[in-house]
Amino acid sequence: MSGHSTYRPQSKFMQWLERRLPIGGLVHSSFVAYPTPRNLNYWWTFGGILAFMLAVQIITGIVLAMHYTPQADLAFNSVESIMRDVNYGWLLRYVHANGASMFFLAAYIHMFRGMYYGSYKEPREVLWILGVILLLLMIATGFMGYVLVWGQMSFWAATVITNLFSAIPGVGPTIVTWLWGGYAVGNPTLNRFFSLHYLLPFVIAGVVVLHIWALHVAGQNNPAGIEPKSDKDTVPFTPYATIKDTFMIVVFCIVFAWFVFYIPNYLLHPDNYIPANPAQTPPEIVPEWYYLPFYAILRSIPNKLLGVCALFASIIILAFLPWLDTSPVRSARYRPLYRQFFWLFVATAIGLGYLGSRPPEGIYVVISRILTVYYFAFFLIILPLLGIFEKTKPLPNSIAESVLGKA
Amino acid sequence: MTTVSSAEPTRRDFLYIATGTVGAIGAAATLVPLLAQMNPDASTVAAGAPVDIDLAPIAEGQIVKVFWRSKPIFIFHRTKKEIDEAKNVDVNSLPDPESDAERTKPGHEQWLVVIGICTHLGCIPLAHQGEYGGWFCPCHGSQYDTAGRIRKGPAPRNLALPPYTFLSDTKIRIGEESAKTA
């Protein structure tokens, strides 16, 4: 993918700078001249969308932090003050809150794309694992951000999630006390969550740099799953991918704006508009929608410790995907059997998400358990076996042929 | 990037310019709330509303300090001697020429209402100190007279006047230059 740089700075200033800090050349080789497979479809635009959403969240977050007070007696009111008094405060708050949902939506689509097209396979294993790390960081950041509102759901979600660690044998309760900074979730917890919530997005930004670096070393995957063989297989990143990404960012923003301006509270739980009351648990504790599948897995295991293990395992197992999938064929386009199991997996994830929002009783529990079994079986049994037994379709000779060859 | 050099503007040129323009407008529109949010919010603006002060408890010769819009305001009930000292000065000899009449309301010349912030670097001057019967700023030695005018020291201007008006002989409203309703 890398050849000699074709960057020829035009202006005297850029020539001067290039000799001292070759950032122009770096941007040029990474995002202008960078050879991009010519057959990328719109599922490949979600990386750019995610970078855009990270910027949106950081900017709105920093601006919100100018008005937010991270103290247990004042936090809830400071958020209401943002909504009512701060100029455009309502807009900034709704963009940030719905932005988190949009961030996760884009992340899940991005991950499903990776799973479908085999983007995690050799030589992109580290790229994929960096992605799993990014997902974990996002989950932590989103969780802590939600606690900062200090509503009923904030407080009790914090209590439930921090209590998970008490399942660890022996040191569990000590860890929980250490996390809380007290004998229960309280002001110390809020303060440290604010500090970490401010910090982690910049850690995410750093890991994103590594993620893009790893991507550029291996080159992008593509819907055919075969590597580019010649210049005929690629186009320069700018203008083709740049414009495609920009276009999809705009479409994404339309959906985003729909939520922010017309249904800003649709994805939020009304109980979080009640100030936190440590003496009263709400009738149901439900996390935000993007945590629901994992929540369903946690609750479907009747044992406390094993439930926690299943919860973490359901995310960690993603990191092993490059080695669990034994098929030499990358893209699901040429793997008809895998494709069916993949879509079942997507349905399972969505189903678990729905069940996570339901009270843990009756038929909901039964189906959650079935879907949890499928979730893990997909990774641990189906994928390894498919590589051995699946009859794949013949691969095209080149990307160019797959795009241009067929009429 | 491939370029098409031709005398006629192409459709691509039009699309680039149109998209760029819409993008620029969008970027500017995005900037508006991000910048506006740093302006004083509604509760701060509400807290900055005019404040009514009762002058009756202020004795002759007394200087009282109140706050309006987070700024200290000196209210000085001047004695006849202090009023005369303020009037009997050659205005043109002052570092910041202003007559006493310009700094008080007609018919209420015993009341001096000034913002208590030294015009040098912002400290609060100390009342009834200094050689001119007014204020002395301990930070860098500026001295103000009984009309709050700078006489000596590094401050460039006289103590500023807030907008205020007399609602009656014993009540002023700081924050409004003239009363809309009594």
Interface residues (C-beta under 8 A of the other chain):
Chain A: V32 I59 V63 M66 H67 S81 R84 D85 V86 N87 Y88 G89 L91 L92 P236 T238 P239
Chain B: M1 V32 P33 L34 A36 Q37 M38 N39 D41 A42 S43 T44
